[in-house]
Amino acid sequence: MHTSDLIIIGSGPGGYRAAGHAAANGLQTTVIERGNVGGTCLNCGCIPTKTLCRHAEIIDTLRKADTFGLTGLNYTIDFARMMERKEQVVSQLRQGVETLLSAPGITLVKGEARFTSEHTIAVGDEEYTAPNIIIATGSRPKMLPIPGIDHPKVADSTRLLEIDTIPQKLCIVGAGVIGMEFASIFSSLGSEVTVVEYLKECLPALDSDIAKRLRTTIARRGVTFFMQSAVKEVTDEGVVYERKGKSATVAADLVLMATGRAACTDGLDLETAGIVTDRNGIVVDSELRTNVEGVYAIGDVTGRTMLAHAATYQGLHVVNRILGRDDNIRLDIVPAAIFTHPEAAGVGATEDALKQAGTAYTCHKSYHRANGKALAMDETDGLVKVLADSEGRLIGCHAFGAHAADMVQEVATLMSVDGTLGQLGDVIRIHPTVNELLDLTH
């Protein structure tokens, strides 16, 4: 039996950052990982997709090179080289995580973890125990239970990141973050992209005003959207969907199922430890505690805020609690971004939610077309919305366009200390920057 102060199951952003923080503060920590360190984010999520987003952005810029006085450019898309660079980026960062997990105080165990009691974990024939356990096993792609889901042309996001040729016709089922980012990427790469979505609007967690404008912008770049459309099956021809009682087929060489993600709890034998789950994942309270004393769950496996940075700060918060320390981490304020081109981002309450709840608020808008830096960049399509309550306290920010994520992050910082609209306006910003759009009160 191997004994330590803390066991962490999973080495994604939540797990490896928690391990580093715990070990740096004197906790002997065991990390158990069944795959590559770094989790979904590093290996088949955030990092590889954002690398391809950058490639796509460069292609988009080259296509309007005449705007910047560059004429007669000649280039070809070397997709194999792009995918090779993606792997180089992932490999470099993975080595960094491996180095972190080799630090004094951390023991990395490779293999499948399963509970044999409340505080005992088996990996193969070895057993590990600790008074504190953090489950950080992440999530996996969801697949629709429809005929043809096992067709060879159907891929999840992981498989799509492994293809070796650009599909001529790509059909994406789902207009959430994953679907929209891949639509933007492959449209830039030259694919004929069609998105089929069951809901009325894309990106349902985003402010609807921002989501609609973003979809319209991406549609102008050539992506076709079929909204309020239910996918019925995948055939040799493509994706069959139904809209307003009529069936139609989208021809496709490749079909991406981007219909959400599900918590990874398979093989953990949670029932042996008596850990409660629901349809979303492991049930936790506001402090990320499960129903078993000393056992916590963070990140996607809880089915709550399924974002890498949310998992990171949840893990740090849990370690602080184990150490008996307070912190100022606001788990209720989590900014999020969608790295389409242009990008979108949001934090806090949406205007839709405030209207539905009947909450008093003020909405302040600013447009990229009036911003000097955006004009200089030829990135004039964009909008930022800042929401404040009746007392002027910041309660939300939503944006699309160049540097949307940067602006939302700035507002999130002030929201974390209960900042006001007036304080946001009084911040001196560098000129010229897109962030000057946040100067809404002068």
N, C-alpha and C positions, 0 to 999 in steps of 0.2 A: 504493500500500500504506500503510495507516494502522497505526502502531505505538504500543503502550502497554505498561504493566507487567502489566496484568491485563485479561483479557476475561471477562465474566460473561454467560452465555447464559440469559436469563430474569430477570424483575424481580419475582418473588413475594417473600414474606418472607425466604427464604434469599438471593435475589439482591440485593434492594435494601439490606438491612441489611449484607451483605458489602461492597457497593459503598461505602456510607457510611463503614464502618470502614476500608476500604482507602484511600479518598481522604483521610480525616482523618489517616492515617499516611503520607502522601506518595506513594502509588501512583497513577500515572495509570491510570484505570480506564475501560474501555469496556463499556457494558451494551447488550446486544442484546435487543430485545423485539418479538415479532410481533403482540401484542395490546395490551390495556390494561395499564398498569403495575399492580402489586399482585398479579398472579397469581390463581389459583383462590381462594385464601383471601379476598382482598378483594372480588373481583368476583362470584364465584358459589359461595362456600363459607362459611367461618367467619363473616364479618361480616354478610352478608345473612341467613343462617339465624339467627344469634344476635339480630339485630334482630327477626325474626319471633318468636323464642322469648320475647323480652321482651313483645311484644304479647300473645302467648298467655297468659303468666303473669298479666298484668293482667286479662285476661278471666276466668281461673280465680279470681282474687281477688274480682272483682266478683260472681261467681256465688255466693260464700259471704259476701256483704256483711252478711247478717243476723248472722253470727257476731260481727262487729265493731260491731254496733249501728246499721248503716246500712240502713234499710228503705225500700221504695218506690222503689228506683233504677230508672231507665228508660234504656236505651241501645240503640243498634243498631251492628252491626259494619260499618264502612265499609272494605271490603277494598281498594278503589282507593286510599284515603288511606293505608292501611297500606303498600301497595306503593310508593306515592310517597315515604313517609318512609324506607323501606328504601333506595330509590335516592338519597335525599338524604344518608343516612349514608355510603353507598358513595362517592358523588361527593366528599364532603368529605374522606374519608380518601385517596381517589385523588389529589386535589390535593396533599395532604401528601406523598405518595410522589413525585409529579412535582417538587415543590419540592426534596426531598432529592436527586433524580437530576439536578437542575440546578446542584448545588453545584460549586465549583471542583474540578477534578481528575476529574470524571465526565463522560463523553460518552455520551449516550443515542442509540442508533441504532434506528430502527423498521424492522422487516422480518424475513424468515425467515433464520435462520442455518444454514449448512451447512459442514461441514469439507471443505477441499480438500487439506489435509495435516495432519500432527500438530499444528501450531501456527498454522495459517492458517484463517481463517473468512471465507467469502464471504457478503455480503448484497446480493442483486441483482448489480450489476456492480462493486461495491466489495469490496476485500479488507482484512482486519484481521489483525494478528498480535501475539502477546504470548508471553513465556516462560511465563506462567501462565494457565491457563484453568479456569474453574469452570462446569460444566454444571448449571443449576438450572431445568430446563424443566418440572418438576412432573409432574402426572398428569391423566388424563381418566377419565370414567366407563366402567366395563365394562358390556357388555350381554350377556345370555344368548343363546347360539346356538339359539334355539327358534323354531318356527313362530309368525308373528304379531308378531315383535319390531319390525317396521316399521309396525305398526298405528298409525293417527293418535292413538289414546288412550294410547299408550305414551310416557312421558317419562323423561328422566334428571333428575338433581338440578338441572342448569343450566336446563333448560326449565321445571321446576316453579316455579322462582323468577321466572318471567316470565309466569305465567298471570294472567288478569284477573278470574276468578271462582272462588269457593270450590267445589270439587267436592262434589257431594252424597254420592257413594260413591267413596272412594279406596282402591285396593288397593296395598299396598307389598310388593314382592318383595325380601326381605332384611331381617334384623333386626340389622344392624350399627349403627354410630354414625349414619350418614346416615338409615337407615330408621327408627330409633327416635326421632331428633329430629323428623323430619317427621311421624311418627305422633302424637307429643305435640302438635306445633303444630296440625295440622289437626283433631285431635280437639277441641282447645280452640276452634277456629274453627267447629266445628259439623258437620264432615264425619263420615260413617259410615266409620270406618277399619278395614281388615282387613290384617293383616300375615301373609305367607306366608314361612316360613323352612325351609330344608332341614335345618339342624342341630337338635339337641335343645334348645338354649338360645340366647337372644339374646346379643349382645355377647360373642363367644367369647374375646376377649382380656381380658375383665374377670373378676374373681373370680366363680365360679359362684354363690356364696351371694348376693353383691350383685346379680348379673344377674337371678337368679330373683325376688328381692324387688322389684326395680325393675319387672320385667315384670308381676308380680302387681299392683303399685300402679297401673301404667298401664292394665292390663286393667280394674281397678275403675272407671276413669274412662270406660270404654266402648269401648276398642280391643279388637278380636277378634284372637287369635293362633292360627294354625295352624302348629304346630311339626312338625319331621320330615316336611315336606311338599315334594315335588319339583314345581316348575312345569313343565308340559308344553307349553303354548301360550297365546297371547292371542287371543281371538276377539271378535266384536262384542258378545258378552254380558259378557265379562270374562276372568278368569284361570282356566285349567284347571290343577288340580294333582292329584297322586296322593299318598295317604297310606295306608300299610298295605295296599297293593294295590287300593285303591278310589279312583276318580276323582270329583272334585267341581268345581264352578265357583263362583268368587267374583264376584258382579256388581260392576261398576265403571264409573264414568264416566271415570276417569283411573287409569292404572297407572304407578306409580313403580318403575323398576328401580334398586334400591339394592343392587347386588350387587358392590360393591367398585370399586376404581380401578386403572388400569394406567398404567405409566410412559410419559411423552410423549417418544419418541425419533424419531418419524416426521419425515422430512425433514432430519435432522441429518447424514446420510451418515457415521455413526460408523465404518462399515467402511473408509471411505477413510483415516481416521486410525489404523485398527487398534485401535480401542477395543473391548474385550470386553464383551459383554452376555450375560445369561441370561434365563430366562423372567420374572424379576421386574423387570429393568431393567439399568442400568449396574452392572457389578461393581466394587466398591471394597473397599479394605482398611480396617482400623480407623481410619486417618487420612484416610479419604475419598479416597484416591488411586486413580486408575484404573491400568491396566497401562501407560499412556503417561506418561512422565516429564513432570511439570509440568501434567498435566491431572487435575482433580478433578471429582467429582460429589457433589451434596448434595441432600437433601430427597427428595420422592416419586419422582424419576426413578431412584433407586437401589432402590426397592421395599422399603426397610427400614422405618424408623419414619415412617409417612406422616402427619406432623403438622406444622403450620405452624411451631410453636415449635421443633420438632426441627430443621427446615431452617434456621431463623434461627441457632441456636447452632452447627450444623455449619458454616455459612458463616463465622461469626466465628472458629471454631476453625481453619478452613482458612487464612483471611487471616493469623491469628497465626502459623501455620506458615510461610507465605510470607515474613512479616516476620522470621522467625527468633526468634519469641517463644514462651515457655511460657504456659499459662493453667491455670485450675482448672476448666474446663468438663468436666463428667462426662457424656459422651455415652451412658453406659450407664444413667443415671438420668433418665428422661424421664416426668414425670407426664402424664396424659391425662384429659380430662373429656368427659362426654356431657351436653349441656345440654337434657335432657328436663325435665319438671316432675313430680316432683322430679328434680334432677340426680344424676349419679353420677360417680365419678372413681377413679383408681387409680394407683399407682406401685410399681415393683419386683415382686418375686415374688408370685404368687398362692398361696393355700393349696392349690389343686388341684395346681399345679406342684411345690410342696414335698412334698406327699404322694406324688406319682408318683415323685419322685426319691429318696424315702426320707430327706430332709434333716430333721435335728432342728430343731424350732422351737417357739416359744410363740405363742399367738394371744390377743389381748386385745380385747374388744368393749365398745362403749358405745352406748347407744340414745338417739335424739332425744327419746323420750317422757319421759326423766328429766332433760332439760335445760331450764332456766328460759327461755332466750331462744327455744328452739323452741316451748315451750308458749305464750309470749306472742305468737309469730308465727302460732300455730295450724298449725305445720309439724312435727307429732309423728311422722310416718312416716319413719323413717330409722335408719341404723346405720353405725358406723365400726368397722373392724377394723384393728388394728395387729399386724404380724408381726415377731418378733425371732428371731435365731438363738440357738444354745445359750449364747453368751457375752453375750447381751443387745443385740447390735448390730441396729439397725433394718434390715430387709430388704424391707419392704413395707407399704403402707397402702391400704385400699380402702373406699369409702364410698358411700352414697346418701342423699339427703335434702338439706334446706336447707344451703347452704354446704359441700357435700361437696368441691367443688374447692378451696376455701380450706383446709380441713383437710388434704387430701392434699398441697397445695403446702407447707404448714408441715412436714410429715413429710419431703417430698422435700428440703427445705433441709437438714435434719439428716442425711439419708442421704448427701447430697453431701459431707459432712465426716465420714462414718463415725460418726455419732452413735448413742447408745444409748437404749434404752427409759427408763432412769433419767434421762438428760438431757432427754428429751422431757417426762417428768413434772415435772421441776424448773423448767420454764419458767413464769414468772408470766404468766397470761393475763387479759385484761380481763374483768370480770364486769358484766353477763351477756353472754356470746357463745356461739355454737354451738361454737366452737373449744375451749371448756372440756371437751368430750367427750374431748379428747386427754389429759386429766389422768387417766391410767390406773394410776398407781402409788401414789396417796395415798388 
